[in-house]
Amino acid sequence: MIHSTAGGKLKEYSYYDIAKVKYLDTEQVAFVLCPIKEVKENNLVEVENEFKAKVLRIDRNVYEQNFPIKINRLKKITKILSEN
């Protein structure tokens, strides 16, 4: 209630597709944003034009407020390298 009376605006949360990937050069596993709808499990993808990774899992329509990591901290998949 304080926000509305002070002229502030509450944040509007969104839904995102989030992929769990394993980077190819290391054993590191990470969550990344998946803006490309055609990405499937086991695809090789490029993350932020820097890293090659294999998609382990994709969670579709994840509500931003329910995800434990801030969305703006996640890297993005930029393209699909090969479909397996």
Legacy VTK file of the C-alpha trace (Angstrom):
# vtk DataFile Version 3.0
C-alpha trace
ASCII
DATASET POLYDATA
POINTS 84 float
0.000 0.000 0.000
2.882 2.364 0.661
3.990 2.180 -2.963
0.660 3.274 -4.369
0.241 6.181 -1.978
3.794 7.441 -2.590
3.348 7.403 -6.367
5.583 4.353 -6.850
4.874 1.407 -9.074
5.126 -2.272 -8.181
7.294 -4.438 -10.421
5.435 -6.492 -12.984
6.949 -9.962 -13.226
7.225 -11.896 -16.498
7.531 -15.484 -17.727
10.742 -16.833 -19.308
12.101 -20.015 -20.882
15.171 -21.099 -18.937
17.642 -23.785 -20.009
20.075 -25.749 -17.900
23.285 -26.174 -19.899
26.665 -27.873 -19.491
29.597 -25.952 -20.936
31.649 -28.141 -23.280
35.139 -27.114 -22.185
34.477 -27.538 -18.464
32.285 -29.530 -16.110
30.372 -26.358 -15.210
26.578 -26.405 -15.331
24.546 -23.180 -15.462
21.074 -21.792 -16.034
20.672 -19.455 -19.031
17.803 -17.628 -20.701
16.439 -19.386 -23.757
14.879 -16.773 -26.075
14.977 -19.150 -29.087
11.825 -21.310 -29.052
13.362 -23.993 -31.344
15.990 -25.028 -28.772
15.506 -28.601 -27.497
17.271 -30.892 -25.058
20.669 -32.194 -26.258
21.145 -29.298 -28.731
24.562 -27.705 -28.925
24.150 -23.963 -28.457
26.224 -20.836 -28.154
25.843 -18.736 -25.008
26.542 -14.988 -25.261
28.635 -15.536 -28.442
31.410 -16.874 -26.175
30.693 -20.350 -24.866
29.561 -23.601 -26.454
27.230 -25.683 -24.348
24.937 -28.698 -24.439
21.321 -28.203 -23.334
20.451 -30.580 -20.504
16.927 -29.356 -19.749
14.513 -26.588 -20.706
11.881 -25.193 -18.372
9.204 -23.292 -20.290
7.158 -20.367 -18.946
8.976 -19.978 -15.636
7.520 -17.168 -13.542
10.311 -14.696 -12.772
9.384 -14.331 -9.115
9.555 -18.117 -8.541
13.063 -18.563 -9.994
15.849 -18.443 -7.360
18.282 -16.415 -9.514
17.595 -12.863 -10.705
16.731 -12.978 -14.412
18.999 -10.029 -15.286
22.008 -12.027 -14.004
21.490 -14.912 -16.469
23.346 -15.173 -19.769
21.393 -15.845 -22.995
21.528 -18.506 -25.664
22.380 -16.639 -28.869
22.168 -19.431 -31.470
21.783 -23.147 -32.090
25.006 -24.790 -33.321
23.659 -28.247 -34.081
20.569 -30.276 -33.439
21.093 -33.785 -32.117
LINES 1 85
84 0 1 2 3 4 5 6 7 8 9 10 11 12 13 14 15 16 17 18 19 20 21 22 23 24 25 26 27 28 29 30 31 32 33 34 35 36 37 38 39 40 41 42 43 44 45 46 47 48 49 50 51 52 53 54 55 56 57 58 59 60 61 62 63 64 65 66 67 68 69 70 71 72 73 74 75 76 77 78 79 80 81 82 83
